[in-house]
Amino acid sequence: MTLLSRTLLATAVFLTPFAAVGPAAASPGRCTSSVPYVSGEGGYASYRIPAAVTTRRGTLLAFAEGRRDGPGDTGDIDIVLRRSTDGGCTWGPLTVVAAGDGHTRGNPAPVVDPRTGAVVLVSCANEGTATEAEIMSGQAPPRRVYVQHSWDDGERFSRPRDITAEAALPGWRWYATGPGHALALTRGPHAGRLLVPANHSAAPPAGSPDTGREWRYYGGHALLSDDGGRTWRLGFVDADYDGTVNVNESSAAELPDGRVYLSAREQGGRAPGNRVDAVSADGGETLVRPYTPQPTLAGVPIVQGSILQRSYPGAPLLFSGPSDPTARRALTVWRADDPADGFTPAVTLSSKPAAYSDLVRVNALTTGVLYETGTAGPYETIEFRRLEGL
């Protein structure tokens, strides 16, 4: 079957009544954590790549990749969703938002359009037998980029629509949206803009002995929409493939002054550490400076991470990721009053194995962390943790 031949429309059954949104909704005694995804359940061998948003109505949406064949990145992979109406304490049934049909659908990057309240989901797809290395080397077709919309609080999504022509430059091969939530700007001249932090790999220049599999061909970019996700265009493109900083999976947040802060995984470059960051002062069109190492996150291993700017007065910028530099374990949330001054650890959720994560605003007083974790390894479950007052 073709990659688009099956898309199941999500239908959720609420397990609890609708919870209020705002300060009154924060109830520290109600629950601390829940586990929306357990590998081996629901028809999938593994669940990976969490992403979360809270809708205008206060419903929490937890996206993931449902991997039928195991935790590996290649194979029959769907984008799946569970919904919570009580702040992540209980979850409705699993639904399929984008079906792989034997191919790979992944890298969910959801965002809520501040103008309409629609949930916009941008994601990627490739042939189910193709590995990332084969795509980067040109042995398999380039990755495609898709967008979907939900106008009913995440209960149903439109069919995936291919936007690759708008989202990628000629010669790009690998493509990854996020993973994790995308960003809606709320301040300044670009208020209402949707910004998807992403990365790509480029083909080597003509005559080069390189294959394109080399990490130096990774670069970051921003995907922008000023009309609620109907049309898209590229913003900044990091195209310095000299091997110093190799920008990989990325996350974005809007700072209180309206600038966009970007944090990315650094993949095998010559720069020290495994985390790099950049800032845009024009809504993602250009960068004030290139991506550079973030030294206060030097202890994070090579892994995806998430950032979130809380919005109450004096609120910090948060970063989540494993804190053991030698392994994916000990998921920690850091905070920064100003990222230029660096991050400091705020809370470590546990010492257990942990990998990818996504931060989400649950309500005015509660931050959520949706993250991969387990006992023997980091890909056994995707857990949701509520952090009150952070």
C-alpha positions in Angstrom: 0.0 0.0 0.0 1.1 3.6 -0.5 2.4 5.7 2.3 -0.9 7.7 2.4 -3.3 4.9 1.9 -4.5 4.7 5.5 -5.0 7.4 8.1 -7.2 6.6 11.0 -9.2 9.5 12.4 -8.6 9.8 16.2 -11.7 9.4 18.4 -11.1 9.8 22.1 -13.2 8.6 25.1 -12.6 10.9 28.1 -11.8 9.0 31.3 -12.5 11.9 33.7 -14.4 15.2 33.5 -12.9 18.2 32.0 -10.4 19.9 34.4 -10.3 23.6 34.9 -7.4 25.5 33.4 -5.4 28.1 35.4 -4.1 28.3 39.0 -7.1 26.4 40.4 -6.3 23.4 38.2 -3.0 22.7 39.9 -3.7 20.1 42.5 -0.4 18.7 43.9 -2.2 15.8 45.7 -4.1 14.5 42.7 -1.3 12.8 40.9 2.4 13.1 40.3 3.0 10.8 37.3 1.3 8.5 34.8 2.4 6.2 32.0 0.5 6.8 28.7 2.7 4.4 26.7 4.1 1.0 27.6 6.2 -0.8 25.0 4.6 -4.1 23.9 1.1 -2.9 24.5 -1.5 -1.6 22.0 0.0 -3.5 19.1 3.4 -1.8 19.1 6.7 -3.4 20.2 8.0 0.0 21.2 7.0 3.6 21.7 9.5 6.4 21.2 9.9 10.1 20.4 7.4 11.9 22.7 5.8 15.3 21.9 3.2 17.2 23.9 1.0 20.2 23.7 -2.0 21.6 25.7 -4.9 22.7 23.7 -6.9 25.9 24.1 -9.5 23.9 26.0 -6.9 22.5 28.4 -6.7 19.0 26.9 -3.2 17.5 27.1 -2.1 15.7 23.9 0.7 13.2 24.1 2.1 12.1 20.7 4.6 9.4 20.1 5.9 7.1 17.4 4.3 3.6 17.6 7.0 1.3 16.4 5.7 -2.1 15.4 9.0 -3.8 14.9 11.0 -2.7 17.9 12.8 0.5 19.2 14.9 1.0 16.0 14.3 4.0 13.8 13.5 2.0 10.6 10.4 0.0 9.9 6.6 0.1 10.2 6.0 3.2 12.3 2.8 5.2 13.0 2.3 8.5 14.8 0.0 7.8 17.7 -1.8 9.9 20.3 -3.4 9.8 23.7 -5.4 12.6 25.2 -5.9 13.6 28.8 -8.5 16.0 30.2 -7.2 16.0 33.8 -3.7 17.3 33.4 -2.0 14.0 32.5 -3.3 11.9 35.4 -5.4 9.6 33.2 -5.5 9.0 29.4 -8.0 8.2 26.8 -7.5 5.4 24.3 -4.6 5.2 21.9 -5.4 6.5 18.4 -3.4 6.6 15.1 -2.9 10.1 13.7 -0.7 9.2 10.8 -0.4 5.5 9.7 2.8 4.2 8.2 1.2 1.3 6.4 4.6 -0.5 6.5 6.5 2.7 6.1 7.9 5.2 8.6 5.9 8.2 9.9 7.8 10.1 12.6 9.2 13.2 14.3 5.8 14.6 15.5 6.1 18.4 16.1 2.7 19.6 17.3 1.7 23.2 18.0 -1.5 25.1 18.8 -2.4 27.9 16.5 -2.9 30.9 18.8 -5.3 32.6 16.4 -7.8 29.7 15.8 -6.9 27.1 18.5 -6.4 24.4 15.9 -3.8 21.8 16.6 -1.2 21.8 13.8 1.0 18.7 13.5 4.1 18.7 11.3 5.9 15.4 10.8 8.2 13.4 8.4 8.0 10.2 6.5 10.3 7.8 4.6 10.2 4.3 3.1 10.0 1.7 5.8 13.1 -0.2 4.6 15.3 2.9 4.4 17.8 3.7 7.2 18.9 7.3 8.0 22.4 6.4 6.7 21.0 5.3 3.4 18.9 8.4 3.0 21.9 10.6 3.9 24.0 8.9 1.3 21.4 9.1 -1.4 20.8 5.4 -1.6 17.2 5.9 -0.6 14.8 8.7 -1.5 14.9 11.9 0.7 12.5 12.2 3.6 9.2 13.9 3.0 7.5 16.5 5.2 3.7 16.6 6.0 1.2 18.7 7.9 -2.1 17.8 9.5 -4.8 19.9 11.4 -7.3 19.2 14.1 -10.1 21.6 14.7 -11.8 19.6 17.5 -9.3 19.5 20.3 -7.3 16.7 18.9 -10.1 14.2 18.5 -9.6 13.9 14.8 -6.9 15.0 12.4 -6.9 15.7 8.7 -5.1 13.5 6.3 -1.3 14.2 6.0 -0.6 16.8 3.3 2.8 16.8 1.7 4.6 20.2 2.1 8.1 19.0 1.1 8.4 21.5 -1.8 7.8 24.3 0.7 9.9 22.9 3.5 13.1 21.6 2.0 15.8 22.9 -0.4 17.0 20.9 -3.4 19.8 18.5 -2.4 18.6 18.0 1.1 18.3 14.3 2.0 17.5 13.6 5.7 14.9 15.8 7.4 13.7 15.8 11.0 11.0 18.1 12.4 11.8 18.7 16.1 11.2 16.2 17.6 9.0 17.6 20.3 6.5 20.5 20.3 6.8 23.3 17.8 6.4 27.0 18.7 3.7 29.6 18.2 4.9 33.2 18.6 2.8 35.5 20.7 4.8 38.8 20.9 5.9 41.5 18.5 5.5 41.9 14.7 5.4 38.1 14.1 2.8 37.2 16.7 0.7 34.2 15.4 3.6 32.8 13.4 4.2 29.0 13.7 7.8 28.0 13.9 9.0 24.4 13.6 12.6 23.8 14.6 14.1 21.2 12.3 17.3 19.8 11.0 18.4 18.3 7.6 21.3 16.8 5.9 22.7 18.1 2.7 24.3 16.4 -0.3 28.1 16.8 -0.6 29.3 19.3 -3.2 30.0 18.1 -6.7 33.4 16.3 -6.9 33.6 15.6 -3.2 34.7 12.1 -2.2 32.2 12.3 0.7 29.1 10.1 0.6 26.8 12.4 2.6 26.7 10.1 5.6 29.3 12.2 7.3 27.9 14.1 10.3 29.3 17.4 9.0 26.4 17.5 6.5 23.8 18.0 9.3 22.4 21.5 9.6 19.6 23.3 11.4 16.8 25.4 10.0 13.4 26.8 10.8 10.1 26.1 9.0 7.7 29.0 9.2 3.9 29.6 8.6 2.1 32.9 9.0 -1.3 31.5 8.1 -2.0 28.8 10.6 -0.1 26.0 8.7 -1.8 26.4 5.3 1.4 27.5 3.6 5.0 27.1 4.7 8.4 28.5 3.9 12.0 28.3 5.2 13.4 30.7 7.7 17.0 30.6 8.7 19.1 27.8 7.3 22.4 26.7 9.0 24.4 25.6 6.0 28.0 25.7 7.4 29.0 22.1 6.8 32.6 22.5 8.1 32.3 19.9 10.8 32.7 22.3 13.8 29.1 22.3 14.9 26.8 19.7 13.4 23.2 20.7 14.3 20.8 17.9 14.9 17.5 17.5 16.7 16.3 20.9 17.9 13.7 22.7 20.1 12.6 26.4 20.2 11.1 28.7 22.8 10.0 32.4 22.7 11.8 34.4 25.3 10.0 37.2 27.3 11.5 39.9 25.0 10.2 38.2 21.9 13.4 36.6 20.7 13.4 33.0 19.7 15.9 30.7 21.6 16.9 27.5 19.9 18.6 24.5 21.5 20.0 21.6 19.5 21.8 18.3 19.8 25.3 18.5 18.5 26.3 15.4 16.6 30.0 14.7 16.4 31.4 18.1 15.6 34.7 19.5 16.8 33.1 21.9 19.2 33.1 20.9 22.9 30.0 19.4 24.5 26.9 17.9 23.0 24.5 20.9 23.3 24.5 24.0 21.1 22.2 27.1 21.0 21.3 30.1 18.9 19.0 33.1 19.0 16.8 34.7 16.4 15.6 38.3 16.8 13.2 38.3 13.8 10.9 35.4 14.4 13.2 32.7 13.0 14.0 34.5 9.7 17.7 34.8 10.5 20.1 34.0 13.4 21.8 36.7 15.5 24.8 34.4 15.7 25.5 30.8 14.5 24.9 27.9 16.7 27.6 27.7 19.5 28.2 25.4 22.4 26.1 25.8 25.6 28.8 25.1 28.2 26.4 24.8 31.2 24.7 21.8 29.5 28.0 20.2 28.6 27.1 17.2 30.9 24.2 16.2 28.7 24.9 13.1 26.5 24.3 13.0 22.7 20.5 13.0 22.8 17.5 15.1 21.9 16.4 17.7 24.5 13.4 20.0 25.0 13.1 23.7 26.0 10.1 25.6 27.3 9.7 29.2 28.4 7.1 29.5 31.2 5.0 32.7 31.0 4.3 33.8 34.6 6.2 36.9 35.9 9.8 36.1 36.4 9.4 32.6 34.9 12.4 30.7 33.8 13.4 29.0 30.6 13.5 25.3 31.1 15.5 22.5 29.5 15.0 18.8 29.9 17.4 15.9 29.1 19.5 13.1 30.6 22.2 14.4 33.0 24.7 11.5 32.9 27.4 12.4 30.3 28.2 8.8 29.7 24.7 7.3 29.3 21.1 8.1 28.6 19.9 8.2 32.2 18.8 10.5 35.0 16.3 12.8 33.3 16.8 16.3 34.7 15.1 19.7 34.2 17.4 22.7 34.2 16.4 26.3 34.5 17.8 29.6 33.3 16.6 33.1 34.1 18.6 34.3 31.1 20.1 31.6 28.8 23.1 33.9 28.1 24.0 33.3 31.8 23.6 29.6 31.5 21.4 26.8 33.0 21.4 25.3 36.5 19.8 22.0 37.5 16.3 22.4 39.0 15.1 18.8 39.5 16.2 15.3 38.6 13.2 13.0 38.0 15.0 9.8 38.7 18.3 8.0 38.3 16.8 5.5 35.9 17.6 5.2 32.2 16.0 8.0 30.2 16.3 9.5 26.7 14.1 11.8 24.6 11.7 14.2 26.4 9.3 17.0 25.8 8.3 19.8 28.2 4.7 21.2 28.1 2.7 23.8 30.0 -0.1 21.9 31.8 -1.6 25.0 33.5 -0.4 28.2 35.2 1.3 26.4 38.0 2.3 23.1 36.5 4.9 22.0 34.0 4.7 18.5 32.5 7.5 16.3 31.2 6.7 13.5 28.7 9.8 11.3 28.5 11.3 7.9 27.6 12.4 5.8 30.5 12.6 2.3 31.9 14.3 0.1 34.4 16.7 -2.0 32.2 16.7 0.6 29.4 15.3 3.9 28.4 12.8 2.7 25.8 10.4 0.6 28.0 7.8 3.3 28.6 6.9 6.9 28.0 6.1 8.5 31.3 4.4 11.7 32.1 5.6 13.7 35.1 3.8 16.7 36.7 6.1 19.3 38.2 4.2 21.8 40.4 5.5 25.3 40.7 8.2 25.0 38.1 
